[in-house]
Amino acid sequence: MHPIFVFFALIVSAVFSAVGILANLLIVIINYKTWVQSHRMSSSEWILFSLGITRFLTMGVFLLHIFLVSANVERSVSLSTLLLLVWMFLDSSNLWFVTLLSALYCVKIANFQHSVFLLLKRNLSPKTPRLLLAGVLTSAFTVLLYVVLSLQLPSPELGTGGNGTEFDISENAQALLISLTLSSFVQFTINVTSASLLINSLWRHIRKLKRNSSGLWNLQTAAHVGAMKLMVYFLLLYIPYAAATFIFHFPSVKMDFGTRSICMIIYTFYSPGHSVLIILTHPKLKSTAKRILCFNKPWHAGSR
């Protein structure tokens, strides 16, 4: 059962990662062309651009790891350690960018009158570049914390060599769990809170429109419904991902290869799934993707 589970998980994860690489490459190129043509990008476009770059790199590193594992390539401890640390930095940056995107959507679309919410509504968007930098620095600190804990805690040597099929991210689980928990708890709280507040606000707005016979279902309302769907689907992707990631790294949880394979598939499905979801709910990205898939007019014409 062991080889079958591992082989299946590797193949599915590789397919998900390949799809994610293409989706995020599309997001990066379209937002880059927007910046080149207009010399400016909105706060959400900056986040999507940054998220696309880090996810593209993360999935590239993950595909490289899958290739090394499936090809039984002998790896030094230094290479395994480098892949682990690069993956940790990129993955943590991804989560911070997603957290910022969720918070931005919430304060821009949701309608609440609380003073703290109004303060965020005025200040969050202008400070997006600084917050993106803060996410990168926090991710670097998380990696540094992991390295320090790895040296302090009595656990297996950092990184693994050889050609084993265990994932490097599961080694030194105690240090990894501590560093992941410190950052992931904040991210999880902000993501779930922002998405829940936005869904609640949009749902109340839609119900109000239905009760009001004179209410018009205009383009803005349709955009709000699209944002609500994005948040609902995001939670359906994010919550299982967060649970699978925590269980995967929790040292006291004993998992067989089948459970470990399922957790790995859930983990690798989240980022590509969310990237595809962003494309499907973003008018500019969606129209460009349609042009590419249908081999229509030159795709750059739809990126304006």
TORVEXVO-29533 format. One record per residue (C-alpha): x, y, z; chain. Coordinates in Angstrom, 1 decimal. Each point is the difference from the previous one (the first is absolute). Last residue first. Layout:
! TORVEXVO-29533
xx X; yy Y; zz Z; chain A
...
! end
This chain:
! TORVEXVO-29533
xx -6.7; yy 46.5; zz -20.8; chain A
xx 0.9; yy -3.7; zz 0.1; chain A
xx -2.4; yy -1.1; zz -2.7; chain A
xx 2.2; yy 1.2; zz -2.8; chain A
xx 2.9; yy -1.8; zz 1.4; chain A
xx -1.7; yy -3.3; zz -0.7; chain A
xx 0.4; yy 0.4; zz -3.8; chain A
xx -3.4; yy -0.8; zz -1.5; chain A
xx -1.5; yy -3.4; zz 0.7; chain A
xx 1.7; yy -3.3; zz 0.7; chain A
xx -3.0; yy -1.1; zz 2.2; chain A
xx 2.2; yy -0.8; zz 3.0; chain A
xx 2.1; yy 3.2; zz -0.3; chain A
xx -3.0; yy 2.3; zz -0.6; chain A
xx -1.9; yy -1.6; zz 2.8; chain A
xx 3.0; yy 0.5; zz 2.4; chain A
xx 0.1; yy 3.7; zz -1.0; chain A
xx -3.7; yy 0.4; zz 0.7; chain A
xx 0.3; yy -1.7; zz 3.4; chain A
xx 3.1; yy 2.1; zz 1.0; chain A
xx -1.7; yy 3.2; zz -0.8; chain A
xx -3.4; yy -0.9; zz 1.6; chain A
xx 1.5; yy -1.6; zz 3.2; chain A
xx -2.2; yy -2.8; zz 1.4; chain A
xx 1.3; yy -2.8; zz -2.2; chain A
xx 3.6; yy 1.2; zz 0.3; chain A
xx -0.2; yy 0.2; zz 3.8; chain A
xx -1.5; yy -3.5; zz 0.1; chain A
xx 2.9; yy -1.4; zz -2.2; chain A
xx 2.4; yy 1.5; zz 2.5; chain A
xx -1.9; yy -1.4; zz 3.0; chain A
xx -0.1; yy -3.5; zz -1.5; chain A
xx 3.7; yy 0.1; zz -0.9; chain A
xx 0.9; yy 1.1; zz 3.6; chain A
xx -2.4; yy -2.4; zz 1.8; chain A
xx 0.5; yy -3.2; zz -2.0; chain A
xx 3.6; yy -0.6; zz 1.2; chain A
xx -1.0; yy 0.0; zz 3.6; chain A
xx -3.0; yy -2.2; zz -0.5; chain A
xx 2.2; yy -2.5; zz -2.0; chain A
xx 2.6; yy 0.0; zz 2.8; chain A
xx -2.6; yy -0.6; zz 2.7; chain A
xx -1.4; yy -2.9; zz -2.1; chain A
xx 3.4; yy -1.5; zz -0.5; chain A
xx 0.8; yy 0.2; zz 3.8; chain A
xx -3.3; yy -1.7; zz 0.7; chain A
xx 0.8; yy -2.9; zz -2.4; chain A
xx 3.6; yy -0.2; zz 1.2; chain A
xx -1.0; yy -0.6; zz 3.6; chain A
xx -0.2; yy 2.8; zz 2.4; chain A
xx 1.0; yy 0.3; zz 3.6; chain A
xx -0.9; yy 3.4; zz 1.4; chain A
xx 2.3; yy 1.0; zz 2.9; chain A
xx 2.4; yy 2.0; zz -2.2; chain A
xx -2.7; yy 2.3; zz -1.6; chain A
xx 1.4; yy 0.8; zz -3.5; chain A
xx -2.6; yy -1.7; zz -2.1; chain A
xx -2.8; yy 0.8; zz 2.4; chain A
xx 0.8; yy 3.7; zz -0.3; chain A
xx 0.2; yy -0.1; zz -3.8; chain A
xx -3.2; yy -2.0; zz -0.3; chain A
xx -1.9; yy 2.3; zz 2.2; chain A
xx 1.2; yy 3.1; zz -1.8; chain A
xx -0.7; yy -1.5; zz -3.4; chain A
xx -3.5; yy -1.2; zz 1.1; chain A
xx -0.7; yy 3.6; zz 1.2; chain A
xx 1.4; yy 1.7; zz -3.1; chain A
xx -1.8; yy -1.8; zz -2.8; chain A
xx -3.6; yy 0.3; zz 1.3; chain A
xx 0.9; yy 3.4; zz 1.4; chain A
xx 1.1; yy 1.2; zz -3.4; chain A
xx -3.2; yy -1.4; zz -1.6; chain A
xx -2.0; yy 2.1; zz 2.4; chain A
xx 2.2; yy 3.1; zz -0.5; chain A
xx -0.1; yy -0.3; zz -3.8; chain A
xx -3.7; yy -0.4; zz 0.0; chain A
xx -0.4; yy 3.1; zz 2.1; chain A
xx 2.3; yy 1.9; zz -2.4; chain A
xx -2.2; yy -1.1; zz -3.0; chain A
xx -3.1; yy 1.1; zz 1.9; chain A
xx 1.6; yy 3.4; zz 0.5; chain A
xx 0.9; yy 0.2; zz -3.7; chain A
xx -3.6; yy -0.8; zz -0.8; chain A
xx -1.1; yy 2.8; zz 2.3; chain A
xx 2.3; yy 2.4; zz -1.7; chain A
xx -1.2; yy -1.1; zz -3.4; chain A
xx -3.6; yy 0.8; zz 1.0; chain A
xx -2.8; yy -2.2; zz 1.4; chain A
xx -2.3; yy 2.9; zz 0.6; chain A
xx -2.0; yy 0.5; zz 3.2; chain A
xx -3.5; yy 1.3; zz -0.4; chain A
xx -1.6; yy -3.1; zz 1.5; chain A
xx 2.1; yy 0.4; zz 3.1; chain A
xx -0.1; yy -3.4; zz 1.8; chain A
xx 2.3; yy -1.5; zz -2.6; chain A
xx 2.4; yy 2.9; zz 0.2; chain A
xx 0.2; yy -0.2; zz 3.8; chain A
xx 0.7; yy -3.8; zz -0.3; chain A
xx 2.9; yy 0.8; zz -2.3; chain A
xx 1.4; yy 2.6; zz 2.4; chain A
xx -0.3; yy -2.3; zz 3.0; chain A
xx 1.8; yy -2.7; zz -1.9; chain A
xx 2.7; yy 2.4; zz -1.1; chain A
xx 0.7; yy 1.1; zz 3.6; chain A
xx 0.0; yy -3.6; zz 1.4; chain A
xx 2.3; yy -1.2; zz -2.8; chain A
xx 2.3; yy 2.9; zz 0.6; chain A
xx 0.1; yy -0.6; zz 3.8; chain A
xx 0.6; yy -3.7; zz -0.5; chain A
xx 2.8; yy 0.5; zz -2.5; chain A
xx 1.8; yy 2.5; zz 2.2; chain A
xx -0.4; yy -2.1; zz 3.1; chain A
xx 1.2; yy -3.2; zz -1.7; chain A
xx 3.0; yy 1.7; zz -1.6; chain A
xx 1.0; yy 2.1; zz 3.1; chain A
xx -0.2; yy -3.0; zz 2.4; chain A
xx 1.8; yy -2.4; zz -2.4; chain A
xx 2.8; yy 2.5; zz -0.6; chain A
xx 0.5; yy 0.7; zz 3.6; chain A
xx 0.0; yy -3.8; zz 0.9; chain A
xx 2.3; yy -0.7; zz -3.0; chain A
xx 2.8; yy 2.2; zz 1.2; chain A
xx 0.6; yy -1.4; zz 3.4; chain A
xx -1.2; yy -3.5; zz -1.0; chain A
xx 2.5; yy -0.3; zz -2.8; chain A
xx 3.0; yy 0.9; zz 2.2; chain A
xx -1.1; yy -2.4; zz 2.7; chain A
xx -0.9; yy -2.8; zz -2.4; chain A
xx 3.3; yy 0.2; zz -1.9; chain A
xx 2.0; yy -0.2; zz 3.2; chain A
xx -1.8; yy -3.1; zz 1.1; chain A
xx -0.2; yy -1.6; zz -3.4; chain A
xx 3.7; yy -0.2; zz -0.7; chain A
xx -0.9; yy -1.8; zz -3.2; chain A
xx -3.5; yy 0.3; zz -1.4; chain A
xx 0.9; yy 2.7; zz -2.5; chain A
xx 2.7; yy -2.2; zz -1.5; chain A
xx -2.7; yy -2.4; zz -1.4; chain A
xx 0.5; yy -3.6; zz 0.7; chain A
xx 0.7; yy -2.0; zz -3.2; chain A
xx 3.6; yy -0.8; zz 0.9; chain A
xx 2.7; yy 0.6; zz -2.5; chain A
xx 2.9; yy 1.0; zz 2.2; chain A
xx 0.3; yy 3.2; zz 2.0; chain A
xx -2.2; yy 1.6; zz 2.5; chain A
xx -0.5; yy 3.5; zz 1.3; chain A
xx 1.0; yy 1.3; zz 3.4; chain A
xx 1.3; yy -2.9; zz 2.2; chain A
xx -2.7; yy -1.7; zz 2.1; chain A
xx -1.2; yy 1.6; zz 3.2; chain A
xx 1.5; yy 1.2; zz 3.3; chain A
xx -1.1; yy 3.7; zz -0.4; chain A
xx 2.5; yy 2.8; zz -0.1; chain A
xx 1.4; yy -0.3; zz -3.5; chain A
xx -3.3; yy -0.6; zz -1.6; chain A
xx -1.5; yy 2.7; zz 2.1; chain A
xx 2.4; yy 2.5; zz -1.5; chain A
xx -0.6; yy -1.2; zz -3.6; chain A
xx -3.7; yy 0.1; zz 0.5; chain A
xx 0.2; yy 3.5; zz 1.5; chain A
xx 2.0; yy 1.2; zz -3.0; chain A
xx -2.7; yy -1.5; zz -2.4; chain A
xx -2.7; yy 1.8; zz 2.0; chain A
xx 2.0; yy 3.3; zz -0.1; chain A
xx 0.3; yy -0.3; zz -3.8; chain A
xx -3.8; yy -0.5; zz -0.2; chain A
xx -0.5; yy 3.1; zz 2.2; chain A
xx 2.3; yy 2.0; zz -2.2; chain A
xx -2.0; yy -1.0; zz -3.1; chain A
xx -3.3; yy 0.7; zz 1.7; chain A
xx 1.3; yy 3.4; zz 1.1; chain A
xx 1.0; yy 0.8; zz -3.6; chain A
xx -3.5; yy -0.8; zz -1.1; chain A
xx -1.3; yy 2.2; zz 2.8; chain A
xx 2.2; yy 2.9; zz -1.1; chain A
xx -1.3; yy -0.3; zz -3.6; chain A
xx -3.6; yy -0.2; zz 1.2; chain A
xx 0.1; yy 3.1; zz 2.1; chain A
xx -2.3; yy 2.1; zz -2.2; chain A
xx -2.6; yy -2.9; zz 0.0; chain A
xx 0.0; yy -0.6; zz 3.8; chain A
xx -0.4; yy 3.6; zz 1.2; chain A
xx -3.6; yy 1.2; zz -0.7; chain A
xx -1.8; yy -3.3; zz 0.3; chain A
xx 2.2; yy -1.0; zz 3.0; chain A
xx -1.2; yy 3.1; zz 1.9; chain A
xx -3.6; yy -0.7; zz -1.0; chain A
xx 0.3; yy -3.5; zz 1.4; chain A
xx 1.5; yy 1.2; zz 3.2; chain A
xx -2.7; yy 2.6; zz 0.4; chain A
xx -2.8; yy -2.5; zz -0.6; chain A
xx -2.4; yy 1.0; zz -2.8; chain A
xx 0.0; yy -3.2; zz -2.0; chain A
xx -0.6; yy -0.4; zz -3.8; chain A
xx 2.2; yy -2.6; zz -1.5; chain A
xx 1.6; yy 0.7; zz -3.4; chain A
xx 3.3; yy 1.8; zz 0.5; chain A
xx 0.6; yy -1.1; zz 3.6; chain A
xx -0.6; yy -3.7; zz -0.8; chain A
xx 1.7; yy -0.1; zz -3.4; chain A
xx 3.1; yy 1.5; zz 1.6; chain A
xx -0.1; yy -2.4; zz 3.0; chain A
xx -0.2; yy -3.0; zz -2.4; chain A
xx 2.8; yy 1.3; zz -2.1; chain A
xx 2.2; yy 0.7; zz 3.0; chain A
xx -0.5; yy -3.6; zz 1.2; chain A
xx 0.7; yy -1.3; zz -3.5; chain A
xx 3.3; yy 2.0; zz 0.0; chain A
xx 0.9; yy -1.4; zz 3.5; chain A
xx -0.8; yy -3.5; zz -1.1; chain A
xx 2.2; yy 0.2; zz -3.1; chain A
xx 2.8; yy 1.6; zz 2.0; chain A
xx -0.1; yy -3.1; zz 2.3; chain A
xx 0.2; yy -2.3; zz -2.9; chain A
xx 2.9; yy 1.9; zz -1.6; chain A
xx 2.1; yy 0.0; zz 3.2; chain A
xx -0.8; yy -3.6; zz 1.0; chain A
xx 0.7; yy -1.3; zz -3.6; chain A
xx 3.4; yy 1.8; zz 0.0; chain A
xx 0.9; yy -1.4; zz 3.4; chain A
xx -1.0; yy -3.6; zz -1.0; chain A
xx 1.7; yy 0.2; zz -3.4; chain A
xx 3.2; yy 1.3; zz 1.6; chain A
xx 0.0; yy -2.7; zz 2.8; chain A
xx -0.5; yy -2.8; zz -2.6; chain A
xx 2.9; yy 1.4; zz -2.1; chain A
xx 2.3; yy 0.3; zz 3.1; chain A
xx -0.9; yy -3.4; zz 1.2; chain A
xx 1.1; yy -1.5; zz -3.3; chain A
xx -2.5; yy -1.5; zz -2.3; chain A
xx 0.3; yy -3.3; zz -2.0; chain A
xx -2.6; yy 0.1; zz -2.7; chain A
xx -2.6; yy -2.7; zz 0.3; chain A
xx -1.8; yy 1.3; zz -3.1; chain A
xx -3.3; yy 0.3; zz 1.8; chain A
xx 1.5; yy 1.8; zz 2.9; chain A
xx 2.1; yy 2.4; zz -2.0; chain A
xx -2.8; yy 0.7; zz -2.4; chain A
xx -2.4; yy 0.6; zz 2.8; chain A
xx 2.4; yy 2.5; zz 1.6; chain A
xx 0.4; yy 1.9; zz -3.3; chain A
xx -3.8; yy 0.1; zz -0.3; chain A
xx -0.1; yy 1.5; zz 3.5; chain A
xx 2.6; yy 2.6; zz -0.8; chain A
xx -2.0; yy 1.0; zz -3.1; chain A
xx -3.1; yy 0.0; zz 2.0; chain A
xx 1.5; yy 2.5; zz 2.4; chain A
xx 1.5; yy 2.1; zz -2.8; chain A
xx -3.4; yy 0.4; zz -1.8; chain A
xx -1.7; yy 0.6; zz 3.4; chain A
xx 2.5; yy 2.8; zz 0.9; chain A
xx -0.4; yy 1.7; zz -3.4; chain A
xx -3.8; yy -0.3; zz -0.1; chain A
xx -0.4; yy 1.3; zz 3.5; chain A
xx 2.1; yy 3.1; zz -0.7; chain A
xx -2.0; yy 0.8; zz -3.2; chain A
xx -3.3; yy -0.8; zz 1.8; chain A
xx 1.0; yy 2.3; zz 2.9; chain A
xx 1.0; yy 2.8; zz -2.4; chain A
xx -3.2; yy -0.5; zz -1.9; chain A
xx -2.0; yy 0.4; zz 3.2; chain A
xx 1.7; yy 3.2; zz 0.9; chain A
xx -0.6; yy 1.4; zz -3.5; chain A
xx 2.8; yy 0.1; zz -2.6; chain A
xx 1.8; yy 2.9; zz -1.7; chain A
xx 2.2; yy 0.7; zz -2.9; chain A
xx -3.1; yy -0.4; zz -2.3; chain A
xx 1.4; yy -2.3; zz -2.7; chain A
xx 2.9; yy -1.5; zz 1.9; chain A
xx -2.0; yy -0.5; zz 3.2; chain A
xx -2.9; yy -1.6; zz -1.9; chain A
xx 2.5; yy -2.2; zz -1.8; chain A
xx 1.4; yy -1.1; zz 3.3; chain A
xx -3.5; yy -0.8; zz 1.3; chain A
xx -0.7; yy -2.2; zz -3.0; chain A
xx 3.4; yy -1.7; zz 0.1; chain A
xx -0.2; yy -0.8; zz 3.7; chain A
xx -3.5; yy -1.4; zz -0.1; chain A
xx 0.7; yy -2.1; zz -3.0; chain A
xx 3.2; yy -1.4; zz 1.6; chain A
xx -2.2; yy -0.7; zz 3.1; chain A
xx -2.4; yy -2.2; zz -2.0; chain A
xx 2.8; yy -1.8; zz -1.9; chain A
xx 1.9; yy -0.8; zz 3.2; chain A
xx -3.2; yy -1.0; zz 1.8; chain A
xx -0.8; yy -2.5; zz -2.7; chain A
xx 3.4; yy -1.5; zz 0.2; chain A
xx -0.2; yy -0.2; zz 3.8; chain A
xx -3.4; yy -1.8; zz -0.2; chain A
xx 1.4; yy -2.5; zz -2.4; chain A
xx 3.2; yy -0.5; zz 2.1; chain A
xx -2.2; yy -0.5; zz 3.1; chain A
xx -2.1; yy -2.6; zz -1.7; chain A
xx 3.1; yy -1.9; zz -1.2; chain A
xx 1.8; yy 0.2; zz 3.3; chain A
xx -3.1; yy -1.1; zz 2.0; chain A
xx -0.6; yy -3.0; zz -2.3; chain A
xx 3.7; yy -1.1; zz 0.2; chain A
xx 0.0; yy 0.4; zz 3.8; chain A
xx -3.2; yy -1.9; zz 0.5; chain A
xx 1.0; yy -2.8; zz -2.4; chain A
xx 3.5; yy -0.3; zz 1.5; chain A
xx -1.4; yy -0.3; zz 3.6; chain A
xx -2.8; yy -2.4; zz -0.8; chain A
! end
